[in-house]
Amino acid sequence: MGRINTNVQSLIGQRVLGQNNASLNTSLERLSTGLKINRGKDDPAGLIASENLGSEQKALNQAISNADRADQVANIAEGGLQEVSNLLTELQGLVTGSASTSGLSKDEKDANQLQVDSILQTIDRVSSATNFQGIKLLNGNFDFKVSGVAAGVTDFRVNAAKYSGKSLSVDVQVTTSAQQGGLFLSAGGSAIDTNTGSAFTIEIGGSQGSRELSFSSGTTLAKIKDAINSFTDVTGVSAVVSGTGILLKSSEFGSDQFVSVKVLNSAGINSTTNGDNATPTRGVYNRQASAFNSNNTTINSTFANASNAIIDYGQDIKASVNGIAATANGKTLRVNSDFLDVQLTLNTSTAQALGQVGSGSAFTITGGGATFQLASKVDIAGKVSLGIQDVATRKLGNSDIGYLSALASGNSNNVVSGDTTGAQKIVSEAIKQVSSLRGRIGAFQKNTVGATIRSLGVSVENTAAAQSSIRDADFAAETANLTRSQILVSASTQVLQLANQAPQSALQLLG
């Protein structure tokens, strides 16, 4: 060594000592914080990934909290609906008991009506009082708001709807008409004419049951019609006089409705009007498949050959709602998808007219509903909507049979002097509607909220694991690095000390 101005060995020692100190400090920082990445320079790409995963984990945890809150709201709504359901069951018993006209005094019926009024008032009170943090749940507050309901729509219910923008048009296209079951009995005149003197005996059947009827010669079509209609509640079949025959129709529409005719005794009624070989006019005819309002021109069977029942079934409407094929029952349509769940009933003329319902749309959803954010990403796919209809007495029922409020004192279906048969139909429909609403809320809790919480819980675990693998320090590795850095710092410090002493050996050259 002959140079003292520049001590290269010392510079090397200083550099290595600095590196070892930096490594030591890094290990100490990681062990003290538990994190492998404490600042951007530690791992720029890893920091970005870690921050993204941390944000996702926070959003997932909040989505779980949202799902828990949705479950709590549903629980409170279910509690109110359960009480309404119990009241409706009690109301059913009162209506049935009051329908007995004998053995029940006027005072007892009045007492029953007092109970009915009390139940109706309690239902309205439960409807208006059930709330979550002051937000009413069963008064229609969470029902969907609609406008522009087409004239052909008699009843509708929006169970769920998700859409972007201010509104959603519900477009209905009828592709196959709804039909009743129907047969035409041609008598060839205004009365039946038997040739044997025995009674003309037929069995009329429908979805509700069947009834055997006998008519003597000369019985007018009007009398036959009246006899058949007197058992409509029993058979589900009604009759009207049409020309020289009787049109039999099922009371309701749909594939589960039918009309059957079985001739037990044709009483010698021949198949022609005058006994010649003219085209048969007496017998059983089907209605036109594509035009229910007119008869098939080909006779199905003469009365003499109708000993086996002749049956004609109704037909469910077929339609699409916003491009989705709807399930149907009679004149009622239902679609149930992730973005739209609606049910609507059409009137007869609209249900039998192919094409679009309404001039623009069947109706337009403009807002409302209960919306819950059940995903980490805030968009339409991450939201779940639920419609909770008003369960007040003026809303339970439908436009065909009436509403529950009609059972109150002085109204058409009161149990003292009103139509108790109609009252029972209304109560049965109300029970069906409340049960359906409870079922939807239960399915929402079990299949939507419950599954979401479980799924989000797994996502949180996996997200946390991914973030940990990127950002958390490996204590085993870091303690090893710490020990190594400590040894290197100690060694480099001693080496630097030796390097600083090395130039002193040049003094020996001065003697």
C-alpha positions as CSV (number, residue, x, y, z in Angstrom):
1,M,0.0,0.0,0.0
2,G,1.7,3.2,-1.1
3,R,-1.4,5.6,-1.3
4,I,-3.0,7.5,1.5
5,N,-5.1,10.2,-0.2
6,T,-7.6,7.7,-1.6
7,N,-8.4,4.7,0.6
8,V,-10.2,2.4,-1.8
9,Q,-10.6,-0.4,0.7
10,S,-12.3,2.0,3.1
11,L,-14.7,3.2,0.5
12,I,-15.6,-0.4,-0.3
13,G,-16.1,-1.1,3.4
14,Q,-18.3,2.0,3.8
15,R,-20.5,0.9,0.8
16,V,-20.9,-2.6,2.0
17,L,-21.6,-1.5,5.6
18,G,-24.2,0.9,4.3
19,Q,-25.9,-1.9,2.3
20,N,-25.8,-4.3,5.3
21,N,-27.3,-1.6,7.5
22,A,-30.1,-1.0,5.0
23,S,-30.8,-4.7,4.9
24,L,-30.8,-4.8,8.7
25,N,-33.1,-1.8,8.9
26,T,-35.5,-3.4,6.4
27,S,-35.6,-6.6,8.4
28,L,-36.2,-4.7,11.7
29,E,-39.0,-2.7,10.0
30,R,-40.7,-5.8,8.6
31,L,-40.5,-7.6,11.9
32,S,-41.8,-4.6,13.9
33,T,-44.8,-4.0,11.5
34,G,-45.5,-7.5,10.4
35,L,-45.6,-6.3,6.8
36,K,-43.4,-7.2,3.9
37,I,-44.5,-4.1,2.0
38,N,-44.4,-0.9,4.1
39,R,-43.9,1.7,1.3
40,G,-44.1,1.7,-2.5
41,K,-40.4,1.2,-3.0
42,D,-40.6,-2.2,-1.2
43,D,-42.6,-3.7,-4.1
44,P,-44.4,-1.3,-6.4
45,A,-46.5,-4.0,-8.2
46,G,-47.1,-5.8,-5.0
47,L,-48.3,-2.6,-3.3
48,I,-50.8,-1.9,-6.1
49,A,-52.2,-5.5,-5.9
50,S,-52.3,-5.3,-2.1
51,E,-54.2,-2.0,-2.0
52,N,-56.7,-3.3,-4.5
53,L,-57.3,-6.5,-2.5
54,G,-57.6,-4.5,0.7
55,S,-60.2,-2.3,-0.9
56,E,-62.1,-5.3,-2.2
57,Q,-62.0,-6.9,1.2
58,K,-63.5,-3.8,2.8
59,A,-66.3,-3.7,0.3
60,L,-67.0,-7.4,0.8
61,N,-67.2,-7.0,4.5
62,Q,-69.7,-4.1,4.0
63,A,-71.7,-6.2,1.6
64,I,-72.0,-8.8,4.4
65,S,-73.2,-6.1,6.7
66,N,-75.8,-5.0,4.1
67,A,-77.0,-8.6,3.8
68,D,-77.4,-8.9,7.5
69,R,-79.4,-5.7,7.5
70,A,-81.6,-7.0,4.7
71,D,-82.2,-10.1,6.7
72,Q,-83.2,-8.0,9.7
73,V,-85.7,-6.0,7.6
74,A,-87.2,-9.2,6.2
75,N,-87.5,-10.6,9.7
76,I,-89.6,-7.7,10.9
77,A,-91.8,-7.8,7.8
78,E,-92.3,-11.5,8.2
79,G,-93.3,-10.9,11.8
80,G,-96.1,-8.6,10.8
81,L,-97.2,-10.8,8.0
82,Q,-97.4,-13.8,10.3
83,E,-99.9,-11.9,12.5
84,V,-101.9,-10.9,9.4
85,S,-102.0,-14.5,8.3
86,N,-103.3,-15.6,11.7
87,L,-106.0,-13.0,11.6
88,L,-107.1,-14.1,8.1
89,T,-107.3,-17.7,9.3
90,E,-109.5,-16.5,12.2
91,L,-111.6,-14.5,9.7
92,Q,-112.1,-17.6,7.6
93,G,-113.7,-19.4,10.5
94,L,-116.0,-16.5,11.2
95,V,-117.2,-16.4,7.6
96,T,-117.9,-20.1,7.6
97,G,-119.7,-20.0,10.9
98,S,-121.8,-17.1,9.8
99,A,-122.8,-18.8,6.6
100,S,-125.1,-21.1,8.6
101,T,-128.5,-19.5,8.3
102,S,-130.2,-21.9,10.6
103,G,-129.4,-22.3,14.3
104,L,-127.6,-19.0,14.4
105,S,-129.4,-16.0,15.9
106,K,-129.2,-12.5,14.7
107,D,-127.4,-11.5,17.8
108,E,-124.7,-14.1,17.2
109,K,-124.3,-12.9,13.6
110,D,-123.9,-9.4,14.8
111,A,-121.3,-10.5,17.3
112,N,-119.5,-12.3,14.5
113,Q,-119.6,-9.1,12.5
114,L,-118.1,-7.2,15.4
115,Q,-115.2,-9.7,15.4
116,V,-114.8,-9.3,11.6
117,D,-114.6,-5.5,11.9
118,S,-112.1,-5.8,14.7
119,I,-109.9,-8.2,12.6
120,L,-110.1,-5.9,9.6
121,Q,-109.1,-2.9,11.8
122,T,-106.2,-4.9,13.3
123,I,-105.0,-5.9,9.8
124,D,-104.9,-2.3,8.8
125,R,-103.2,-1.3,12.0
126,V,-100.5,-4.0,11.5
127,S,-100.1,-2.9,7.9
128,S,-99.4,0.7,9.0
129,A,-97.4,0.0,12.1
130,T,-94.8,-2.6,11.1
131,N,-91.6,-0.6,10.6
132,F,-87.8,-0.8,10.6
133,Q,-86.2,2.4,12.1
134,G,-89.4,4.3,11.3
135,I,-89.6,3.0,7.7
136,K,-93.0,1.4,7.2
137,L,-92.7,-2.1,5.6
138,L,-96.2,-3.4,5.0
139,N,-98.1,-0.2,3.9
140,G,-97.0,-0.2,0.3
141,N,-93.9,1.9,1.1
142,F,-91.7,-0.9,-0.5
143,D,-94.1,-1.7,-3.3
144,F,-93.1,-0.7,-6.8
145,K,-94.6,2.4,-8.3
146,V,-96.2,2.1,-11.7
147,S,-97.8,4.3,-14.3
148,G,-99.6,4.0,-17.6
149,V,-101.4,0.8,-16.9
150,A,-103.0,-0.5,-20.1
151,A,-106.8,-0.9,-20.1
152,G,-106.5,-4.6,-20.7
153,V,-104.6,-5.3,-17.5
154,T,-107.0,-6.0,-14.6
155,D,-104.5,-6.9,-11.9
156,F,-100.7,-6.8,-11.6
157,R,-98.0,-7.3,-9.0
158,V,-94.4,-6.3,-9.3
159,N,-92.3,-8.6,-7.0
160,A,-88.9,-7.4,-8.1
161,A,-87.3,-5.2,-10.7
162,K,-83.8,-4.0,-11.4
163,Y,-83.1,-1.4,-14.0
164,S,-80.8,1.5,-14.9
165,G,-82.4,4.8,-15.6
166,K,-85.5,6.4,-14.3
167,S,-88.1,3.8,-15.4
168,L,-88.7,0.3,-17.0
169,S,-91.4,-0.4,-19.5
170,V,-93.1,-3.8,-19.1
171,D,-93.9,-4.9,-22.6
172,V,-96.3,-7.9,-23.1
173,Q,-96.7,-9.7,-26.4
174,V,-99.6,-12.3,-26.5
175,T,-98.7,-15.2,-28.8
176,T,-101.5,-17.7,-28.0
177,S,-104.9,-16.7,-26.6
178,A,-106.4,-17.8,-23.4
179,Q,-109.5,-20.0,-23.8
180,Q,-112.2,-21.7,-21.8
181,G,-113.3,-25.2,-22.2
182,G,-116.5,-25.3,-24.3
183,L,-119.0,-27.5,-26.1
184,F,-122.2,-26.7,-28.0
185,L,-125.3,-28.8,-27.6
186,S,-127.4,-28.4,-30.7
187,A,-131.1,-29.1,-30.1
188,G,-132.3,-28.0,-33.5
189,G,-135.0,-25.8,-32.0
190,S,-136.0,-23.7,-29.0
191,A,-136.9,-26.9,-27.0
192,I,-135.9,-30.6,-26.9
193,D,-138.1,-33.1,-28.6
194,T,-137.8,-36.7,-27.4
195,N,-139.3,-39.5,-29.5
196,T,-139.7,-42.2,-26.8
197,G,-141.4,-40.1,-24.1
198,S,-138.5,-40.9,-21.7
199,A,-136.3,-38.1,-20.2
200,F,-133.3,-36.8,-21.9
201,T,-130.5,-37.4,-19.3
202,I,-127.0,-35.9,-19.5
203,E,-124.1,-35.6,-17.2
204,I,-122.4,-32.2,-17.1
205,G,-118.8,-32.1,-15.7
206,G,-116.1,-29.5,-15.1
207,S,-113.1,-28.8,-13.0
208,Q,-115.2,-28.5,-9.8
209,G,-117.3,-31.7,-10.3
210,S,-120.2,-33.2,-12.2
211,R,-124.0,-33.3,-12.0
212,E,-126.6,-35.5,-13.7
213,L,-129.6,-33.7,-15.2
214,S,-132.8,-35.0,-16.8
215,F,-135.2,-33.1,-19.0
216,S,-138.6,-34.2,-20.4
217,S,-139.8,-33.6,-23.9
218,G,-140.7,-30.0,-24.6
219,T,-138.3,-28.5,-22.0
220,T,-137.1,-25.2,-23.4
221,L,-133.5,-24.3,-23.9
222,A,-133.9,-21.5,-21.4
223,K,-135.0,-23.9,-18.7
224,I,-132.1,-26.3,-19.5
225,K,-129.7,-23.3,-19.3
226,D,-131.2,-22.3,-15.9
227,A,-130.9,-25.9,-14.6
228,I,-127.2,-26.1,-15.6
229,N,-126.4,-22.7,-14.2
230,S,-127.9,-23.6,-10.8
231,F,-125.0,-26.0,-10.3
232,T,-122.2,-23.9,-11.7
233,D,-120.6,-23.6,-8.2
234,V,-120.6,-27.4,-8.1
235,T,-119.4,-28.2,-11.7
236,G,-117.5,-25.1,-12.7
237,V,-119.6,-25.0,-15.9
238,S,-122.0,-22.3,-17.0
239,A,-124.5,-22.3,-19.9
240,V,-126.0,-19.7,-22.3
241,V,-128.7,-20.2,-25.0
242,S,-127.2,-19.6,-28.4
243,G,-129.5,-19.9,-31.4
244,T,-131.0,-23.4,-31.4
245,G,-128.6,-24.9,-28.8
246,I,-126.8,-24.4,-25.5
247,L,-123.3,-23.2,-25.2
248,L,-121.4,-24.8,-22.3
249,K,-118.3,-22.9,-21.0
250,S,-116.0,-23.5,-18.1
251,S,-116.2,-20.7,-15.5
252,E,-112.5,-20.0,-15.7
253,F,-109.8,-20.0,-18.3
254,G,-106.8,-22.3,-18.6
255,S,-105.6,-25.8,-19.4
256,D,-106.8,-27.1,-16.1
257,Q,-110.4,-26.1,-16.9
258,F,-112.7,-28.3,-19.0
259,V,-116.3,-29.1,-20.0
260,S,-117.5,-32.6,-20.4
261,V,-120.9,-33.9,-21.6
262,K,-122.0,-37.5,-21.3
263,V,-125.4,-38.5,-22.6
264,L,-126.9,-41.2,-20.3
265,N,-130.2,-41.4,-22.2
266,S,-130.7,-39.8,-25.6
267,A,-134.4,-40.4,-25.3
268,G,-134.6,-41.2,-29.0
269,I,-133.6,-37.7,-30.1
270,N,-132.4,-38.2,-33.6
271,S,-129.5,-36.4,-35.3
272,T,-131.6,-34.5,-37.8
273,T,-134.2,-31.8,-37.6
274,N,-136.8,-33.6,-39.8
275,G,-135.8,-37.2,-39.9
276,D,-134.4,-37.1,-43.5
277,N,-130.8,-37.4,-44.6
278,A,-130.0,-33.8,-44.2
279,T,-126.8,-32.6,-42.5
280,P,-127.1,-33.6,-38.8
281,T,-127.8,-30.6,-36.6
282,R,-128.7,-32.3,-33.2
283,G,-125.7,-33.4,-31.2
284,V,-122.5,-32.2,-29.6
285,Y,-120.1,-29.8,-31.4
286,N,-116.7,-28.5,-30.4
287,R,-115.9,-24.8,-30.6
288,Q,-113.5,-23.5,-33.2
289,A,-109.9,-23.9,-32.0
290,S,-108.8,-20.5,-33.3
291,A,-112.2,-18.8,-32.7
292,F,-113.9,-19.9,-29.5
293,N,-116.9,-17.7,-30.3
294,S,-118.0,-19.9,-33.1
295,N,-118.8,-23.6,-33.5
296,N,-116.8,-26.2,-35.5
297,T,-118.9,-27.0,-38.5
298,T,-118.3,-30.7,-38.2
299,I,-120.4,-32.5,-35.5
300,N,-118.4,-34.3,-32.8
301,S,-121.1,-36.8,-31.9
302,T,-124.8,-37.3,-32.0
303,F,-126.6,-37.6,-28.7
304,A,-127.1,-41.3,-29.3
305,N,-123.4,-41.8,-29.7
306,A,-122.3,-39.7,-26.7
307,S,-122.5,-42.4,-24.1
308,N,-118.7,-41.8,-23.5
309,A,-117.9,-38.4,-22.2
310,I,-116.9,-35.8,-24.7
311,I,-114.4,-33.4,-23.2
312,D,-113.0,-30.0,-24.3
313,Y,-110.2,-28.4,-22.3
314,G,-109.4,-24.7,-21.9
315,Q,-106.1,-23.1,-22.9
316,D,-103.5,-21.0,-21.0
317,I,-102.4,-17.8,-22.5
318,K,-98.9,-17.7,-24.0
319,A,-97.0,-14.5,-24.0
320,S,-93.5,-12.9,-23.6
321,V,-92.8,-10.2,-21.2
322,N,-89.8,-8.0,-22.1
323,G,-88.6,-10.8,-24.3
324,I,-88.9,-13.5,-21.6
325,A,-91.3,-16.4,-22.2
326,A,-93.9,-16.2,-19.4
327,T,-95.4,-19.0,-17.4
328,A,-99.2,-18.8,-17.4
329,N,-102.4,-20.0,-15.7
330,G,-105.5,-19.0,-17.6
331,K,-105.3,-15.2,-18.2
332,T,-102.5,-14.7,-15.7
333,L,-98.9,-14.3,-16.7
334,R,-95.7,-14.5,-14.6
335,V,-92.0,-13.9,-15.4
336,N,-89.4,-14.4,-12.7
337,S,-85.8,-13.5,-13.6
338,D,-82.9,-11.8,-11.8
339,F,-83.9,-8.5,-13.3
340,L,-87.7,-8.7,-13.4
341,D,-90.4,-10.6,-11.5
342,V,-93.9,-9.5,-12.4
343,Q,-97.4,-11.1,-12.5
344,L,-100.3,-9.6,-14.3
345,T,-103.8,-10.7,-15.3
346,L,-105.5,-9.6,-18.5
347,N,-109.2,-9.2,-19.2
348,T,-110.9,-11.6,-21.6
349,S,-110.7,-9.5,-24.8
350,T,-107.0,-8.7,-24.3
351,A,-106.1,-12.3,-23.3
352,Q,-107.7,-13.4,-26.6
353,A,-106.2,-10.8,-28.9
354,L,-102.7,-11.7,-30.3
355,G,-100.1,-9.0,-30.3
356,Q,-99.0,-6.2,-28.0
357,V,-100.9,-5.4,-24.8
358,G,-101.5,-1.6,-24.7
359,S,-100.6,1.1,-27.1
360,G,-97.0,1.3,-25.8
361,S,-96.5,-1.0,-22.9
362,A,-98.6,-2.9,-20.4
363,F,-97.4,-0.5,-17.7
364,T,-94.2,1.3,-16.7
365,I,-92.3,0.8,-13.4
366,T,-91.2,4.2,-12.2
367,G,-89.6,3.5,-8.9
368,G,-90.2,2.0,-5.4
369,G,-89.3,-1.4,-4.1
370,A,-86.8,-2.4,-1.4
371,T,-83.2,-2.4,-2.9
372,F,-80.2,-4.0,-1.1
373,Q,-76.6,-3.8,-2.2
374,L,-75.4,-7.4,-1.7
375,A,-72.1,-7.3,-3.7
376,S,-68.8,-5.5,-3.4
377,K,-69.2,-3.7,-6.7
378,V,-71.9,-1.1,-6.8
379,D,-73.7,-1.7,-10.1
380,I,-77.1,-3.1,-11.2
381,A,-75.8,-6.7,-11.1
382,G,-74.8,-6.4,-7.4
383,K,-78.2,-5.1,-6.3
384,V,-81.2,-7.2,-5.2
385,S,-84.7,-5.7,-5.3
386,L,-87.8,-6.9,-3.4
387,G,-91.4,-5.7,-3.7
388,I,-93.5,-5.8,-0.5
389,Q,-97.1,-5.1,-1.3
390,D,-99.6,-3.2,0.8
391,V,-101.5,-5.7,3.0
392,A,-104.2,-3.3,4.1
393,T,-107.8,-4.6,3.8
394,R,-108.5,-2.4,0.7
395,K,-105.6,-4.1,-1.1
396,L,-106.0,-7.8,-0.2
397,G,-108.2,-9.6,-2.9
398,N,-108.6,-8.7,-6.6
399,S,-110.8,-6.9,-8.9
400,D,-112.7,-10.0,-10.0
401,I,-114.0,-11.1,-6.6
402,G,-113.5,-8.0,-4.5
403,Y,-111.4,-6.8,-1.7
404,L,-111.2,-7.7,2.0
405,S,-112.7,-4.4,3.1
406,A,-116.0,-5.5,1.6
407,L,-116.5,-7.7,4.7
408,A,-116.9,-4.7,6.9
409,S,-120.2,-3.8,8.4
410,G,-122.6,-2.4,5.8
411,N,-120.6,-3.6,2.9
412,S,-121.5,-6.1,0.2
413,N,-119.8,-9.1,1.9
414,N,-120.6,-8.6,5.5
415,V,-121.4,-11.7,7.4
416,V,-124.8,-10.6,8.7
417,S,-126.7,-9.8,5.4
418,G,-124.1,-9.9,2.7
419,D,-122.8,-12.5,0.3
420,T,-120.8,-15.0,2.5
421,T,-119.9,-17.2,-0.5
422,G,-118.2,-14.2,-2.1
423,A,-116.7,-13.3,1.3
424,Q,-115.1,-16.7,1.7
425,K,-113.6,-16.4,-1.8
426,I,-112.1,-13.0,-0.9
427,V,-110.7,-14.3,2.4
428,S,-109.2,-17.3,0.6
429,E,-107.6,-15.0,-2.0
430,A,-106.2,-12.8,0.8
431,I,-104.7,-15.8,2.6
432,K,-103.2,-16.9,-0.7
433,Q,-101.7,-13.5,-1.3
434,V,-100.2,-13.1,2.2
435,S,-98.9,-16.6,2.1
436,S,-97.3,-15.9,-1.3
437,L,-95.7,-12.7,0.0
438,R,-94.4,-14.6,3.1
439,G,-93.0,-17.3,0.8
440,R,-91.2,-14.7,-1.3
441,I,-89.7,-13.0,1.7
442,G,-88.7,-16.4,3.1
443,A,-87.1,-17.4,-0.2
444,F,-85.3,-14.0,-0.3
445,Q,-83.9,-14.6,3.2
446,K,-82.9,-18.3,2.6
447,N,-81.7,-18.3,-1.0
448,T,-80.6,-14.8,-1.6
449,V,-79.5,-13.3,1.7
450,G,-78.3,-16.6,3.2
451,A,-76.4,-17.7,0.1
452,T,-74.9,-14.2,-0.4
453,I,-73.6,-14.1,3.2
454,R,-72.0,-17.5,2.8
455,S,-70.5,-16.7,-0.6
456,L,-69.2,-13.3,0.5
457,G,-67.7,-14.9,3.6
458,V,-65.7,-17.3,1.4
459,S,-64.7,-14.3,-0.8
460,V,-63.5,-12.4,2.2
461,E,-61.3,-15.3,3.3
462,N,-59.8,-15.8,-0.1
463,T,-59.2,-12.1,-0.6
464,A,-57.5,-11.8,2.8
465,A,-55.3,-14.8,2.0
466,A,-54.3,-13.3,-1.3
467,Q,-53.5,-10.0,0.3
468,S,-51.6,-11.7,3.1
469,S,-49.4,-13.6,0.7
470,I,-48.4,-10.4,-1.0
471,R,-48.0,-8.0,1.9
472,D,-47.5,-9.8,5.2
473,A,-44.0,-10.5,6.3
474,D,-42.7,-14.1,6.7
475,F,-41.3,-14.0,10.2
476,A,-39.2,-17.1,9.7
477,A,-37.5,-15.7,6.7
478,E,-37.2,-12.2,8.2
479,T,-35.7,-13.4,11.4
480,A,-33.1,-15.3,9.4
481,N,-32.4,-12.2,7.3
482,L,-32.1,-10.2,10.6
483,T,-29.5,-12.5,12.0
484,R,-27.6,-12.6,8.7
485,S,-27.7,-8.7,8.5
486,Q,-26.6,-8.4,12.1
487,I,-23.6,-10.6,11.4
488,L,-22.8,-8.8,8.1
489,V,-23.0,-5.4,9.8
490,S,-20.7,-6.5,12.5
491,A,-18.2,-8.0,10.0
492,S,-18.3,-5.0,7.7
493,T,-17.8,-2.7,10.7
494,Q,-14.6,-4.5,11.6
495,V,-13.5,-4.7,8.0
496,L,-14.0,-0.9,7.7
497,Q,-11.9,-0.4,10.9
498,L,-9.1,-2.4,9.4
499,A,-9.4,-0.6,6.1
500,N,-9.1,2.8,7.9
501,Q,-5.9,1.5,9.6
502,A,-4.3,0.3,6.5
503,P,-2.9,3.7,5.2
504,Q,-0.9,4.0,8.4
505,S,1.5,1.3,7.1
506,A,2.7,3.9,4.6
507,L,4.4,5.8,7.5
508,Q,6.9,2.9,7.8
509,L,8.4,4.1,4.5
510,L,9.4,7.4,6.1
511,G,11.9,5.5,8.4
